Amino acid sequence: QVQLVESGGGLVQPGGSLRLSCAASGFTFSNYATSWVRQAPGKGLEWISDINSDGGRKYYADSVKGRFTISRDNAKNTLYLQMNSLKPEDTAVYYCARGSGSYYVTFQYDYWGQGTQVTVSS
């Protein structure tokens, strides 16, 4: 059974850092592109970043470019998001999602994690 479980969220001050993890199971993790998507209070889903199956290609939304770094460890079946220079606007629930088999054609997801809360506040 496919599972994606996020962890690492919490409360952090502006300018601080946080590292999110997404533990994957139930499928061959190394065969899939994966993404981070967030939802701020009262707002819709916002794509943040994605990474291809072997980790060689990474893409970021303009809102996080230069501050966030996506990575993956296929040996551990884990996706990461290193978040630096955090801003109050980064406050959101952060989700990891598995791209469909044709992700780079359709940009669709077939499985999502439960999300982890990140709150940036002084």
Buried (B, 14 or more C-beta within 10 A) or exposed (E): EEEBBBBBBEEBEEEBEBBBBBBBEEBEBEEBBBBBBBBBEEEEBBBBBBBBBEBEEBBBBEBBEEBBBBBBEBEEBBBBBBBBEBEEEBBBBBBBBBBBEEBEEEEEBEBBBEBBEBBBEE
